Amino acid sequence: MSEPERRTTILVADDAEGQRLVLEMLLSVDGYEVVTVEDGRKALEYLKDNTPDLAILDVKMPNLGGLEVCHRMKRIERLKDVPVLVLTAMRDEETLTHARMAHADAVVFKPLEGKDFRETVRGLLAGASSPLP
């Protein structure tokens, strides 16, 4: 018997339940396995024992924000090459600067545009880097 094909796993960390549900729906349509957590601490707990193919992190979360989680991921050998997409409602230069400093691979602004979001996810999983705006 052959091994079952491993599904692409995406970690989603967002404190808004509605946003997690929307992300899970958009991603599962494309066949991804989606793991959702509600804050940055829970994301780090998951990352201790798991290596997702992509992490989607909300910038503002209680306990630990997405940019700090991203920064920590990029310093860990096993996780440094996992692409990180950060979500934010703040369209300001300071947020983009912090995303660059944390080595985020992409920034997507809320509210999400489903088609553009899914294209960004596919590009990151295919190894394409998109310069931050």
C-alpha positions as CSV (number, residue, x, y, z in Angstrom):
1,M,0.0,0.0,0.0
2,S,1.2,3.5,-0.8
3,E,1.4,6.3,1.7
4,P,-1.6,8.7,1.5
5,E,-0.6,12.0,0.0
6,R,0.2,14.6,2.6
7,R,-2.2,17.6,2.4
8,T,-0.8,21.1,2.5
9,T,-1.2,22.5,6.1
10,I,-1.9,26.1,6.8
11,L,-1.8,27.6,10.3
12,V,-4.3,30.5,10.8
13,A,-4.0,32.7,13.9
14,D,-6.7,35.3,14.3
15,D,-8.5,36.4,17.4
16,A,-11.8,37.1,15.5
17,E,-13.8,33.9,15.2
18,G,-15.7,35.2,12.1
19,Q,-12.4,35.9,10.4
20,R,-11.0,32.4,11.2
21,L,-14.2,30.9,9.8
22,V,-13.9,32.9,6.6
23,L,-10.2,32.0,6.2
24,E,-10.9,28.4,6.8
25,M,-13.7,28.4,4.2
26,L,-11.5,30.1,1.6
27,L,-8.6,27.8,2.2
28,S,-10.5,24.5,2.5
29,V,-12.1,25.2,-0.9
30,D,-8.6,24.8,-2.4
31,G,-8.1,21.5,-0.5
32,Y,-5.7,22.8,2.2
33,E,-5.8,21.4,5.7
34,V,-6.4,24.4,8.0
35,V,-5.4,24.6,11.6
36,T,-6.9,27.6,13.4
37,V,-5.9,29.2,16.7
38,E,-7.1,32.3,18.4
39,D,-3.9,34.1,19.4
40,G,-0.2,34.3,19.0
41,R,0.6,32.2,22.1
42,K,-1.5,29.3,20.8
43,A,0.2,29.7,17.4
44,L,3.6,29.2,19.1
45,E,2.3,26.2,21.0
46,Y,1.2,24.6,17.7
47,L,4.6,25.5,16.1
48,K,6.6,23.7,18.9
49,D,5.6,20.3,17.4
50,N,4.4,21.1,13.9
51,T,5.8,22.7,10.8
52,P,3.0,24.1,8.6
53,D,3.5,24.8,4.9
54,L,2.2,28.4,5.4
55,A,1.3,30.6,8.4
56,I,-1.4,33.3,8.2
57,L,-1.1,35.6,11.2
58,D,-3.3,38.5,12.2
59,V,-1.2,41.5,13.2
60,K,-3.2,42.5,16.3
61,M,-4.1,39.7,18.6
62,P,-4.2,39.4,22.4
63,N,-1.2,38.0,24.3
64,L,1.1,38.0,21.2
65,G,0.6,39.7,17.9
66,G,1.3,38.2,14.5
67,L,4.4,40.2,13.7
68,E,6.1,38.9,16.9
69,V,5.1,35.3,16.1
70,C,6.5,35.8,12.6
71,H,9.8,37.3,14.0
72,R,10.2,34.3,16.3
73,M,9.4,31.8,13.5
74,K,12.1,33.3,11.2
75,R,14.7,32.8,14.0
76,I,14.0,29.0,14.3
77,E,15.9,26.9,11.8
78,R,13.0,24.4,11.2
79,L,10.5,27.3,10.7
80,K,12.5,30.0,9.0
81,D,11.5,29.0,5.5
82,V,7.8,28.7,6.2
83,P,6.2,31.5,4.3
84,V,4.3,33.9,6.6
85,L,1.3,36.0,5.4
86,V,0.2,38.7,7.8
87,L,-3.3,40.1,7.9
88,T,-4.0,43.7,8.9
89,A,-6.7,46.3,8.8
90,M,-4.1,49.0,9.2
91,R,-2.9,50.4,5.9
92,D,-0.1,52.6,7.2
93,E,3.6,52.7,6.6
94,E,4.5,51.8,10.1
95,T,2.7,48.5,9.9
96,L,4.4,47.7,6.6
97,T,7.8,48.6,8.1
98,H,7.2,46.3,11.0
99,A,6.1,43.5,8.7
100,R,9.4,43.9,6.7
101,M,11.4,43.9,9.9
102,A,9.7,40.7,11.1
103,H,10.5,39.1,7.6
104,A,6.9,38.5,6.7
105,D,6.6,37.2,3.2
106,A,3.3,39.0,2.3
107,V,0.8,41.4,3.8
108,V,-2.9,41.2,3.0
109,F,-5.2,43.9,4.0
110,K,-8.7,43.4,5.6
111,P,-11.4,43.2,4.5
112,L,-10.2,40.2,2.3
113,E,-10.7,40.0,-1.4
114,G,-11.2,36.3,-1.7
115,K,-9.7,35.9,-5.2
116,D,-6.6,38.0,-4.5
117,F,-6.1,36.3,-1.1
118,R,-6.2,32.8,-2.6
119,E,-3.8,33.9,-5.4
120,T,-1.4,35.2,-2.8
121,V,-1.6,32.0,-0.8
122,R,-1.0,29.9,-3.9
123,G,2.0,32.0,-4.9
124,L,3.6,31.7,-1.4
125,L,3.1,28.0,-1.4
126,A,4.6,27.7,-4.8
127,G,7.7,29.5,-3.5
128,A,7.0,32.9,-5.2
129,S,8.0,35.9,-3.1
130,S,6.0,39.0,-3.4
131,P,7.7,42.2,-2.3
132,L,5.8,43.9,0.5
133,P,4.1,47.1,-0.7
